[in-house]
Amino acid sequence: MIAATKRADPARTEAAALKVRELAAFYGVKTQALARQLYFALDA
C-alpha cells in the first residue's frame, strides 16, 4: 500500500535520498519498480 501526503517542503531532499539508498543497500535491494518509475537510482 502506498499513501501520499501533501507537503509544504519538497520531499525529495538529499538527506531523504541518502536514507532510502542506505535502507535499500542494507536489505540488498538493487532495483525497485516504483523507484524506477520515479527516476530514482537506488545505487547512486
Steps between C-alpha positions, in 0.01 A plus 500: 500500500627846411369808676563853382501820699533861394801681638597864509867409452640276228508137610794402279794650685852365487470390864181304426658347188800389703276330758309314228822387331646384832185301576504342154867410538441351845238264360692433178239665275654582163187599307146591592210565261369822659850645534558428131173673402596804710850508341658440840826307487548274802868448422607861445 
